[in-house]
């Protein structure tokens, strides 16, 4: 069964300050949207570790640090970047800016579907293989 996806208008760009995140409910998903200055990125608002609110985390470059236990999530892939022994991912959502508004693309099929995504898994696999090559695994 094909997923029904739709672009949803979320907010004006000025409502999300530079290098900060805001949590919103979009199509049954709780999404953290981040303003990186040149673009907006969105991930599920729950840290893969213990569900910490990623929108409240500290943003650095294209990552956010969970405010509860310091897990660092790459906002482009959803990969957790500082816990290689426990590879996990946050779900990412496509974003776009149009006429001063932030839009997020969401699936309406089943918002509780597993958050695993190919880009995240490929990123984790590459990171783990690089660690094995350098002897750090």
Secondary structure, DSSP 8 states (H G I E B T S, - for coil): ----EEEEEEEEGGGS-TT-EEEEEETTEEEEEEE-SS-EEEEESB-TTT--BGGGSEEETTEEE-TTT--EEETTT-BBSS-GGG--B--EE-EEEETTEEEEEEE-S-TTS----HHHHHHHHHHHHHHHHHT--
